Amino acid sequence: MGKSQSQSDEKLQEAIKKSGEIPTHIAIIMDGNGRWAKKRGLPRVAGHKRGVDTVKEITEACAELGVKYLTLYTFSTENWNRPKEEVSTLMRLLLKSLRDRVGELNENNIKLTTIGDVSSLPREVQNELFDAIEKTKNNKRMTLNLALSYSGRWELLEAVRKISTLVSKGDLAIDEINEKCISENLTTKNIPDPDLLIRTSGEFRVSNFLLWQIAYSEFYISNVLWPDFGRKDLYEAVKSFQQRERRFGKLSDQLNKNVKGLKNVSTLSKEIV
């Protein structure tokens, strides 16, 4: 990024910070690498390589904005069903990225974490991943969370198994199973739920991603393919988020503390009966 471009970007960031709340946690479904390559008559691997560059740019932009957690849907459980050659390529790209960018993460004070069935990854990738996690564990500016060999249903199934084991051992009573209990047995137990979920490439589905955690997330669908998704696209998503009213089941008046003359739910229910 050139000096003038950098200054322009800084002004944009400052304007966004002043215009409203910055999401604490952004989750992104990075979609469109293959289509990006196909449109250009290139092999799919070219799209994946370009997508890795986008990860770097968006990670840095989120940290600069003040986002505290960024979760990227890097490789899903379902992705194992892709052609072996493509899976092998993706694993090599992941390995290279981990090796090459640990220094950049440390320079930017970014901590690396992961969620998913990491044990299914090739041993070399696991070793590099755990090494990167160890080397960045003390960084405080932002947490970059990679969802690897991950799916929401897998995560919920694992949580059910953990909770069932606790119940069978007598360490947990059935009536103690509540939302907090479930959240504490998910792989994201140390991470707040996403405020904003971004999906690129114009697809309107969550693809088995963070099924429990996105219950109250704001969704932003971008028509831009992931390799072309840049800082300005990220800023548009954040600005859209800032214009939303997040009610979490309440009324606008309640959120604004303008409840004068407003009857509570129990009173209203009695009157209806």
N, C-alpha and C positions, 0 to 999 in steps of 0.2 A: 504494500500500500504506500503510495507516494505521500510526501509531506502535506500537500494541499488537500489530498483526498482524506488523509488522516485527520486533519483539522476539521474538515467538513463532517466527518463521521463523529468526531467528538462533540460538535455542536448538536448533531442529531440526537446523540445519546443524552446530552444535558437537557434538551427539550423534552425528551421522553420521560426522563426522571422527574421533571417538574410537572408534567401533565397528569401524573397519576401514580398509582401503586405499581411497583415492579413485581411480577410474579416471584414468589419465593422458590417455587419448583416448576420447571418447564420439562415436559416429557415430549419426545418427538418420535413419530413413526417415519423413518427415513425411507421414502418410497420413490421409485422411478429411475433407479440406476440403469436397469436393463432397457427401458424405453428410451432413455437419453442416448444410449449407445446405438440402439436400433435406428433411431431417427437420423443418425450420422453415418450409418453404414459401418459401424465399428463392432467388434466383438463385445460381449457383455462385460468382460473384465475391464474394458476401458471405462465403462460407466462406474464400476465399483471403485476403480482407482481414483476417478474424479470425485466420487462420493467421499472418499477418505479426506481429500483436501477440504471439502465442504465441512466435514466434522471439525477440523482444526479451526476454520474461520468462525463457525457458529459457536464453538466452545469458548473461544477468546472473546467474542462479542457478548455472550451471556455473562461472562465474568466481569467484563467492563461495565455492563449495565447494572450489575449488583444482584444478579440471580444467584441464589445460594446452592441450588441443586439442579443439575441437568441430567435427565435420564434419556439415553438413546437406545432405541430398539435396534440393536446391532445384528443379532442373529437369533431367529426364532427357533423353537423346537421343530416347527413344520419345515424350516429351511433345510433340515437334514434330508428331506425327500427330493431335493433338487438333484440334477445330474451330478455324479461324483466329481467330475472335472471342475464344475463351478464351485462346489463345496470346498474342494481342495484349494482352489484359487482364493476363496474368501478366507480360509484359514491362514494361507500364506500372507495375505494382505494384513490380516489382524496381527500376525506375528511381527511383521515388519513395522507396522504402525506402533506397536507397543515398544519395540526396541528403539525406534527412531525418536519417539516423542515424549519419553519420560523426562528428558531434560527440559523440554518446553513446558511441560506441566509444572515442574518445580520452579521454573523461571516465573511462571504466572501464578504461583502459589495455589495450584489446583490439586485437589486430592482425588485419586482414582479409586472407585469401588466397583463391585459387580454384583449382579443378581442372575440367577438361573442355575441350570444343572451343569455347573462348570466341570464336573467330573467326566462329562461326555466329550469334552474337548480333547484334542490331541495333547499328549503329555508335554510336548515342547511349548505349546501355546499356554497350557496351564502354568508351567514354570515361569514363563515370561510375564504372564498376567500377575501372578502372585508377587513376583519380583518388583513389578511396577507399582503394585498396591503398597508394598512394604516401603519402597523408596519415596512415596508421596504421602504417606499416612499422616504426617504432621502438618500438611498444608491446610490453610484455613479459609482462603478466599472463596472457593467454590468447590463443590463435590461433583465430579463427573462420574455418573453411574452408568456402566455399560450392561445392558440386558443381553446376555449371551446364552444360547441354548435355553431360551426362556419362553414360557407361555403362561398366560394368566390361569388357565385351567390346571396346568401342572403345579403352579404355585399354590392354588387353593387345595388341590389334592394333597400336597405335602403338608399343608397346614392342618387339614382334617386328620391326617395320620398322626401328626405330632400331638394334637389335642386328644385324639382317641387313646394314644399311649399314656398320656397324663391321667386320663380318666380311669383307664384299666389298672393303673398302678395306685390309684387312690390319692393322687396328688392334686386332682382337680375334680370338683363336683360338677355335675351336669348343669345345675342352675347357675354356675359361675361362668358358663360359656356365653359371652356377650360380644359385642362388636370390638371392644378393646382387646379381649382375649384373642380373637381372630387376627386382628391387626398385629398383635405382638408375636404371632407365629408365622407371619409372612416374611419373605426375604427382604422386604422394605421396612422392617420394624424400626429401623433407626433413621428413616427418611420420611418427612411429611408428605402427605398426598399431593399429587400435582395440582397446581392452580390452573395451569394451561396445558392442554394437549394439542400439539401441532401435528398435522399429517400433510405431507407433500404429495404431489402428483394428482390431486383432485379426487382421490378415492374417499368415499364416505363409509368407512368401516373401521373398527378398532383392532381387527386382526389378532384377537386373543392377547391383548396387551394391557397389563395392569387393570384387570377387570374389576377387582375390589376397590382399588385406589382411585379410580377416575369417576366414582359415583357423583361427585359434585365438581368435577373439573370443567372448565370452559373449553370448548372445542374450537379450533381454527383450522379450516381446510384451505390449503394453498394449491393452486393449479400448477405451480412451478415444480418441475422435477427436481429431486434432491440434489443432483450435481450442479444445478443452476441456482439453488436456493442460497441467497446471499444475505449480507447484513441488513440491507433495506427490507428484504422480505421478512426477516426476523422482527425488525422494528415495526412493520405493519401488523404483525401478529400481536405484538405486545400492546400496540396502540388500540387494537380491536379489543383486547382483554380489558384495557383501562376504561372502555366505554360500557362494559357490561355491569349489570347490577347483580351481585351474587347474594341471593336471598336465603339459600340453604333451607328452603321450605317455609320461611317466614314471609311477612308482608313488608312492602317498602316502608310503610309507616313505622313498623317495629325497628327496622334497621336504622331509620333516621331518628329513632327515639321520640317520634311524634305520635305518642300513643294516647294522647288526651282524648277521652270520650270513646276510646276503642275498648270493646268488651273482650274479656279473655275467652279462650276457646271453650272452657268448661261451662261458662255462663251461656254462651251462644248455643252449645249443644243441648243444654237443659231447656232453653227457650224453644228450640226446634222440636224437641220431644213433646 
